[in-house]
Amino acid sequence: MWGREFAPRVNILLSFHARRLRFEARTAGYPSGQRGLTVNQLRELRGFESLTRHQKARRRRAFCVLASDFVRYGRGMITADARSALDKWADQRGVDIATLDARRALALALDWYVGERATDAHPLDEDGDGLLIEWGTFSFESPPTFQYSVCRQLITDDEADADEQAIWQVRLTVHYAVEAATSDLNGSTWIFDPADAPREGERLANHSVLDLLDGKPVAFVAVEFGRAD
């Protein structure tokens, strides 16, 4: 499994998601918890009373999807705090990020992605909150290392221009010494829905690259946060 210590929590959260969606469907229109909505989501509510009955019904269904993005698992953060949110998530689980290997970094990132939404990010159906997993040999301003990275990407409205978007990334990278066995390995996977995380996580955990890295010494671990656009 992609994270034995995290798997039970994921199953509980997914069960909670189904119950919460049914609740949102019953209270659609102006559900409680609007404080977490983004500017784009609030725009969906403007002019609601002037709509026809059929338009309201369609808007309610659409709003259920928008609202459930940030209440889906009962936790929330804002994008500006994403770096500290990752640290807090790890600390609460007794995980020292500086000592992670590739397999445990993947498990931590998947657990965080499933368990905590960014309330100001664009909706999931607009790819507003995604997780990129990639590996390969890279040399960015340093000697080359084999890198296994998990990157949380959040898309928000640009503070300077509400019509533009800002792309933010929190990247956790585990570095290894380059060896002949890893020099030609490279790959990547995107996840854009927490509901897909358990299935994709299990597939990634069984990937040959993690089997190859198991037991190898980690050179160092780095965490970066900033805009990527």
C-alpha positions as CSV (number, residue, x, y, z in Angstrom):
1,M,0.0,0.0,0.0
2,W,1.1,3.6,-0.6
3,G,1.1,4.4,3.1
4,R,0.1,1.8,5.6
5,E,-0.1,4.3,8.5
6,F,-2.3,6.7,6.4
7,A,-4.6,4.3,4.6
8,P,-7.3,3.9,7.3
9,R,-7.7,7.7,7.5
10,V,-8.2,7.9,3.8
11,N,-11.0,5.3,3.8
12,I,-12.7,7.2,6.7
13,L,-12.4,10.5,4.8
14,L,-13.8,9.1,1.6
15,S,-16.8,7.7,3.5
16,F,-17.4,11.1,5.1
17,H,-17.2,12.8,1.7
18,A,-20.2,10.8,0.4
19,R,-22.3,11.8,3.5
20,R,-21.3,15.4,3.2
21,L,-22.3,15.7,-0.5
22,R,-25.8,14.4,0.4
23,F,-26.0,17.2,3.1
24,E,-24.9,19.8,0.6
25,A,-27.5,18.7,-1.9
26,R,-30.2,19.2,0.7
27,T,-28.9,22.7,1.7
28,A,-27.9,24.0,-1.7
29,G,-28.4,27.6,-2.7
30,Y,-26.8,29.4,0.2
31,P,-25.3,26.7,2.4
32,S,-23.4,27.6,5.6
33,G,-19.7,28.0,5.4
34,Q,-19.6,30.6,2.7
35,R,-16.5,32.2,4.4
36,G,-14.3,29.6,2.6
37,L,-15.5,30.4,-0.9
38,T,-13.2,32.0,-3.5
39,V,-14.1,35.1,-5.5
40,N,-15.0,32.9,-8.5
41,Q,-17.3,30.8,-6.3
42,L,-19.0,33.8,-4.8
43,R,-19.7,35.1,-8.3
44,E,-21.7,31.9,-8.9
45,L,-24.2,33.1,-6.3
46,R,-24.7,36.7,-7.6
47,G,-28.0,37.3,-9.2
48,F,-29.4,34.0,-7.9
49,E,-32.8,35.4,-7.0
50,S,-33.3,36.8,-10.5
51,L,-33.0,33.4,-12.1
52,T,-35.8,31.2,-13.3
53,R,-36.8,28.1,-11.4
54,H,-34.9,25.8,-13.8
55,Q,-31.9,28.1,-13.8
56,K,-31.9,28.0,-10.0
57,A,-32.0,24.2,-10.1
58,R,-29.0,24.1,-12.4
59,R,-27.1,26.7,-10.3
60,R,-27.8,24.8,-7.1
61,R,-26.4,21.6,-8.6
62,A,-23.3,23.5,-9.8
63,F,-22.9,25.2,-6.5
64,C,-22.9,21.9,-4.7
65,V,-19.8,20.9,-6.6
66,L,-18.1,24.2,-5.8
67,A,-19.0,24.2,-2.1
68,S,-18.0,20.6,-1.6
69,D,-14.5,21.3,-2.9
70,F,-13.6,23.0,0.4
71,V,-15.8,21.2,2.9
72,R,-15.3,17.8,1.3
73,Y,-13.1,16.5,4.1
74,G,-13.9,18.9,6.9
75,R,-10.5,20.7,6.9
76,G,-9.2,23.8,5.1
77,M,-6.2,26.1,4.6
78,I,-5.5,29.1,2.5
79,T,-2.9,28.9,-0.2
80,A,-0.6,31.5,1.3
81,D,-0.2,29.1,4.3
82,A,0.4,26.0,2.3
83,R,4.0,25.6,3.2
84,S,3.3,25.9,7.0
85,A,0.2,23.7,6.5
86,L,2.4,20.9,5.2
87,D,4.7,21.2,8.2
88,K,1.8,21.2,10.6
89,W,0.3,18.2,8.9
90,A,3.6,16.3,9.2
91,D,4.1,17.4,12.8
92,Q,0.7,16.2,13.9
93,R,1.5,12.7,12.5
94,G,5.0,12.5,14.1
95,V,6.7,12.8,10.7
96,D,10.0,14.6,10.4
97,I,10.1,15.9,6.8
98,A,13.9,16.1,6.9
99,T,14.3,12.4,7.4
100,L,11.8,11.2,4.7
101,D,12.7,8.8,1.9
102,A,10.8,8.7,-1.4
103,R,8.2,6.2,-0.3
104,R,7.3,8.0,2.9
105,A,7.3,11.4,1.1
106,L,4.7,10.0,-1.3
107,A,2.5,8.7,1.6
108,L,2.7,12.0,3.4
109,A,1.8,14.0,0.3
110,L,-1.1,11.8,-0.6
111,D,-2.5,11.9,2.9
112,W,-2.2,15.7,3.0
113,Y,-3.8,16.1,-0.5
114,V,-6.8,13.9,0.5
115,G,-7.2,15.4,4.0
116,E,-6.9,19.2,3.5
117,R,-8.4,21.5,0.9
118,A,-7.2,25.0,0.0
119,T,-10.4,27.1,0.5
120,D,-9.2,29.9,-1.9
121,A,-8.1,27.6,-4.7
122,H,-10.1,27.2,-7.9
123,P,-12.6,24.2,-7.9
124,L,-11.3,20.7,-8.4
125,D,-13.2,20.4,-11.7
126,E,-11.0,23.3,-12.9
127,D,-7.8,21.6,-11.8
128,G,-7.4,24.1,-9.0
129,D,-5.8,21.7,-6.6
130,G,-3.5,19.0,-8.0
131,L,-0.7,16.8,-6.9
132,L,2.3,16.1,-9.3
133,I,4.6,13.2,-8.6
134,E,7.7,13.1,-10.7
135,W,11.2,11.5,-10.7
136,G,14.4,11.7,-12.7
137,T,17.9,13.0,-12.7
138,F,18.1,16.8,-12.6
139,S,20.8,19.4,-12.0
140,F,19.2,22.8,-11.0
141,E,22.1,25.1,-9.9
142,S,23.9,22.1,-8.2
143,P,25.5,18.8,-9.1
144,P,23.0,16.4,-10.6
145,T,20.9,14.2,-8.2
146,F,18.2,11.6,-8.7
147,Q,15.1,13.3,-7.4
148,Y,11.7,12.0,-6.3
149,S,9.4,14.9,-5.8
150,V,5.8,15.4,-4.8
151,C,4.4,18.8,-5.7
152,R,1.0,20.3,-4.5
153,Q,-0.2,22.8,-7.1
154,L,-2.8,25.4,-6.2
155,I,-4.4,27.8,-8.6
156,T,-6.0,31.0,-7.1
157,D,-7.2,34.3,-8.3
158,D,-4.4,36.8,-8.7
159,E,-4.6,39.4,-6.0
160,A,-3.5,42.2,-8.4
161,D,-6.0,41.2,-11.1
162,A,-9.1,39.1,-10.3
163,D,-9.4,38.2,-14.0
164,E,-6.0,36.4,-13.9
165,Q,-4.9,33.3,-12.0
166,A,-1.9,32.6,-9.9
167,I,-0.2,29.2,-9.8
168,W,1.4,28.2,-6.5
169,Q,3.4,25.1,-5.8
170,V,4.7,23.4,-2.6
171,R,7.4,20.9,-3.7
172,L,8.9,18.3,-1.5
173,T,11.9,16.6,-3.1
174,V,13.9,13.7,-1.9
175,H,17.4,13.7,-3.4
176,Y,19.6,10.6,-4.0
177,A,23.1,10.1,-5.5
178,V,23.0,9.4,-9.2
179,E,23.7,5.8,-10.0
180,A,23.8,3.8,-13.2
181,A,20.6,2.0,-12.1
182,T,18.7,5.4,-11.8
183,S,20.4,7.6,-14.4
184,D,17.8,6.8,-17.2
185,L,14.7,6.6,-15.0
186,N,12.2,9.4,-15.3
187,G,8.4,9.7,-15.1
188,S,5.5,11.8,-13.7
189,T,1.9,11.5,-12.7
190,W,-0.8,14.1,-12.0
191,I,-3.7,13.7,-9.7
192,F,-6.5,16.3,-9.8
193,D,-9.1,14.7,-7.5
194,P,-8.6,13.4,-4.0
195,A,-11.0,10.6,-4.8
196,D,-8.4,9.3,-7.2
197,A,-5.5,9.4,-4.7
198,P,-5.9,6.0,-3.1
199,R,-5.9,4.2,-6.5
200,E,-3.1,6.3,-8.0
201,G,-1.2,6.1,-4.7
202,E,-1.3,2.3,-4.7
203,R,-0.1,2.2,-8.3
204,L,2.8,4.6,-7.6
205,A,3.7,2.6,-4.4
206,N,4.1,-0.5,-6.5
207,H,6.1,1.3,-9.2
208,S,9.6,-0.1,-9.8
209,V,11.2,3.2,-9.1
210,L,10.3,3.1,-5.4
211,D,11.3,-0.6,-5.2
212,L,14.7,0.5,-6.5
213,L,15.1,3.4,-4.1
214,D,14.0,1.5,-1.0
215,G,17.0,1.2,1.3
216,K,19.2,3.6,-0.6
217,P,20.7,6.5,1.5
218,V,19.0,9.9,1.0
219,A,21.4,12.7,0.2
220,F,19.0,15.4,1.4
221,V,15.4,16.6,1.5
222,A,14.2,20.0,0.2
223,V,10.9,21.8,0.4
224,E,10.2,24.8,-1.8
225,F,7.1,27.1,-2.0
226,G,6.3,29.9,-4.4
227,R,4.6,30.9,-7.6
228,A,5.2,28.8,-10.6
229,D,3.6,31.1,-13.3
